[in-house]
Amino acid sequence: MKPFIQIRIRSKVDTFEWRDYGWPFIESLVNTSKGWLSPEHISTNPERFKQKFESVEACEDNWAGLGQIHIDGKKVSEFHNDFAWRRKNKLKGKGWVTHKMINQLHQLIPAEIDFKVDYHKEINWFELFRHWCGLFSPQLAMLHFFTEHECKGVKQLSLNQLGSFGALIKPQISKIGWGMYYGDEFAKEVDVVKLQQAGFHVEQWPNGYLVTVTDCLNDVEDDFKTFSHRQSEMRNLFRDEIFATEREPEVIQLSDDQADAFEQLMEKTKLNVIEGEHWQIELNEKWQLTQSSSSVFEFAYYGSEKREIEKEVFVTILDRPEIILNHQTFARQLAKITLDQYPESDIGWQMVEHSVDDYLSYSSVIIDQYEQSSEGVFRIAGKILVFPLYIVRLTFMDYCAIDLETSKNFSDPIFFSFKAKN
C-alpha cells in the first residue's frame, strides 16, 4: 500500500454556493504545487467518471445541481448533487463534496468533503488543510498521513473507516489525525491551556481551534513511535464521549537498557499495558500506580465512595539464583516455597488453586488462597512466570470482597492478561 493523505471536513456552511465555495475550492486544487492535485475528471458520482476536467469555470454546471426525491410520484424534497473529482496519473487520488441539506425531519445534515491522494513530500499538505479550514469553517476536520505503520494488514473496509466521522447528525472522531480542527459544538471540547502545557500546537480560529499532534506531518512516517505516543497523550486531554472508538491501550515497555523506564512508569497515574521483553500484563485505568522501583511495581484499586484501598496488585521482577536448574524444576521448588510463605491465619486458609504448568520456554506457577470471615473475604492470589534467567511474580490482594466468586470475577481478567509474550 502506498502512503496516502486524507483530508476530511464536516461543515454547516452553504457549500452549494458556487462563487463562495465551489470556485475557490477547485481553484485551490489547481493551484497547489504545479497543478499536481488538479482534477483530471469530474462527476456528480464518485464511482463513475466520464467528463474530463477543462477549467475551474467549466465546473460550475457540475457544482451542486439540484436533484429531487419523489415518493409515489410526489416530490418530497430537493437536494444538491455531489461533486466528485479524481486523478489517475501522478499522485493518484479521488475526492468528493456532499452538500449541506435539511432532511424530512427538518434536521441539518452538514456538508462533507473527503479527499484521499498519494503522498508527495513536496506538497505543503498542512497549508492546503489550513486553506480549506478557512474556506469551510468546519464543524470538524482532519488531516492525516496514512502509512504502512497504521494500514498494514488492515482490510479495505476498515481502512475506509480510519478517517471517518461516523453519523451525519452527531459526528464522532474515529481516531485523532495528525491535524484536527474542532469547530462549532466541538470547540468547547478543546482545553487550550492543557494542550499547550503538554506541548501541542494550537491555533485559535473564528469558530474553533486547529491542533496538531507533532510539529511535522512527516513524523507520522519518520518517527511513528513518537507520533503514536503523542497521539495517545492528546486523546487523554479530550472527553471519551466525542470518540467513536474506545481508548487504545497505552503500552509501557520495560527493558534493561532503558534506565529511566521506572521513572517513566512512575509518572503515569493511569496505564493499560506493561511489557517486559518476554511478558506483559494489562490493567484497566482504575488501577493507579502507587510505588515503583527497579524491580517492584505496586498498584492500588480505590473504593469509589470512601477512597480507601480495596485491592492491590504487585508485580515483582527477580533474577533467578545462580543454580543449575531448568525452569521446570525451579518452578516446582518455587511453588512449594511460596506456599510455605503464606501468612498465619486464625481462621485458616482455604485453597482455590495450586498448580504448575510447563511450556517450551517458561513455566507458570499459580497459588490462590483465601480466608472467609464475618467481614468478607481476604484473598491472596499469585501467578509466577519462570523464565530461564529470571522470574516475574504477580500478587493480587483483595481485602474486602463480598465472596470468593466476586473476587475471582474481578481478578480473572488480570491473571489472564499476565502472560508470556509469543
Secondary structure, 3 states (H helix, E strand, C coil): CCCEEEEEEEECCCCCCHHHHHHHHHHHHHHCHHHCCCCCEEECECCECCEECCCCHHHHHHCCCEEEEEECCEEEEEEECCEEEEECCCCCEEEEEECCEECCCCCEECEEEEEEEECCCCCCHHHHHHHHHHHHCCCEEEEEEECHHHHCCCCHHHHHHCCCCCCCCCCCECCCCCEEEEEHHHHHHCCHHHHHHCCCEEEEECCEEEEECCCCCCHHHHCHHHHHHHHHHHHCCCCHHHECCCCCCCEEECCCCCCCHHHHHHCCCCCCEEECCCEEEECCCCCEEEEECCCEEEEEEECCCCCCEEEEEEEEEEECCCCCCCHHHHHHHHHHHHHHCCCCCCCCCEEEEEEEEECCCCEEEEEEEEEEECCEEEEEEEEEEECCCEEEEEEEEEEEECCHHHHHHHHHHHHHHCEECC
